[in-house]
C-alpha cells in the first residue's frame, strides 16, 4: 500500500522515535511511505517536507500563549494543501496522521480526497494543555478536538485507558484501535549478555562490578512528577544498601535530585549518566538489574517500559489501569501504589535481595512482549489491516451504490 504519513512534531524526543520507528516498520512490511511534515523524521520512500525546522515554527514557543494557540490552529491552512498535493501526486491509499493540538489538516484533506484517515492519538491534548500551559480559547479547542476525533475513520490510541477518555468525548468504540508503543526486537538480542553488560557498565561510568551489587536503572527525560525522588529515598534505606542507581537522561528535576543525593549521602551510589541517543539505549540496558518506571500519567504508554521488557529486565511500575493493560503484578513486573514511597521501597528491596525473582520477572516480561507483539512491526501490521478493512468497506459501499445494468 501507499501511505501518506502526516505529523506536525518538531521535538527530537520519544515522539520522533515513535514516528521514525513506525515509518520504518511500514516500509519493512513492503509498503511505501510518503511524509508530509514540518520536520522530516526518517528517510521514507518519498517525502513532501523540508529537511529542517522552519524558522517561523522554531520561534513559535516564544510567542504569547494566545498567539501560539492561534498559530497552531492556522497550521491547518498550511498542512491541508500539502497533504492533498502529496496524496494526489503519489496516489496514496490512506492518510495516517499523528494528532497535534488544533490540527484539522488531515481530516479536511481526507474528506477532500475521499481517502480513509487513520488518526494516531497519544494524549487528549485539550485536557493535557489545560493542566499545563493553559488554553486561551478552551471552548474552541474542545469543540475542534472532538470534531477531529469524531471525523477520523479509525483512531489509534496508545492505551485502552486513553481510549476510554476518547469514548467519553464521543468517539465510538468500534473506531478505536489500541496500538501500544513498541520496540524493534532485533536490537535487543544479546548473544553474549555478560560481555554486553561489561561494555554497557563501562559506557555508563559504573566501573567494575562489585560482588552483590544490584543496579537500578532509569532511562528518559525526567521531571519532578517522574518521582525519582522516591527512588532516592528508598535507596537510602538499609534494605537497599547493596543497590546503586543509574539515571540515563536529563531533565528539569536534575538539580533537585543532585541536592537530594548530597543530603542523603548517596553521591557515590547514584550515577547521572547524562543523555544518550535513542539508538544507544538497547546496548546500555544490560547494565541494569532492575528497571524503573516510578510514575507515569494515567493514559500513557511509556516507551521505556517496552524497551525494558525487550531487554528482559524486571520492572517496578505504578499499579494503575494503563500499565495493567501490559503488566501483571509479580508475573512480569512488580506493581506498586502510585506515589507511595513505602510501597516502592518494599518492591525494590525484594528485587535487590532476591536474584531469582529478578530473573523470573525479567524473562517473563520479554515473553509477554513477544506474545502480545509489542513491536513497531506489529503496530504497522495492525494499522495496515485496519486500512484494508476501511478500503474494503468503501469498495463494498460503492458497489452497492452503482445502478444495475
C-alpha angles and dihedrals in degrees: 000000000000112000129193108207114198127186140151097206117139101168120101097220140088090321090060090047090054093049096048094043096051093045090051091048092053089054093046087058089056100260127130118239125202115187128211112185150120091253122025108232103189143004100263125169090279140354139202098192139092115257094230135049111267112245092233092059092042088063094047096097090058094060122101111270096256092048092048090050092051090049090053090053090047092058089079090071089054099041100044098063091042091053093046093049094048093045092052094044094051097033092229124195098218144354121243114194132184104219118243128181114278094000116135095157096109095048094049093044093049091050091048092052101034090236127143114257120210109192121201112209119190097171140000093257098195091054092043097046093045087061096043121029095002129232128258094200105030098163093050090046093051094047093049094046093049090050092050092049092047093048099054116098091221130011117207111206124188094222139018087238090061089046090057090054090052092047086056087054092055105270111140115236093233090065094054123101118184113217111170119200115278149191141234098247095201089070093059101056107113110190092182106025096178092056092045089048093054092051092046093050091051091048091052093047095246094132127206115348115258122216110269094006117148120195118212110201138198127183126193149045108315131210129173091268091062085075100219084150088074090054091053091049089052092047090058093060121097092242090065096045092120093052133097128190125224117191114194110193141030139253149147092285092064100098093046091051093049090051091048091051090054092047093050095042093245100124093113093047100049120073117197098201097183128226121320133190113264091240089064097054099085091057092048100049095077087070088071127082095184127026124214135218097163094172140358135172116267098255104034130113102213112219091208091061094062091045090053090049093049089052090053094245126152110237134206111210141157118280099238134129100260092053094042086063086070108021136052119204113253090359105076100351143002112256120205137190108277112255093001110130094191092053091049092048092052093051093048092046090053093051093044091051101040116055093178091059090052091051094046096048094044094050092047092048091059091047090052091051091051095045093051094039096232090179136119089242089054092050092048090050092051092049093049091049089053091049092051090050090052091048091049092051091048091049091049092048091050091050092051090049094054114098116244118252 
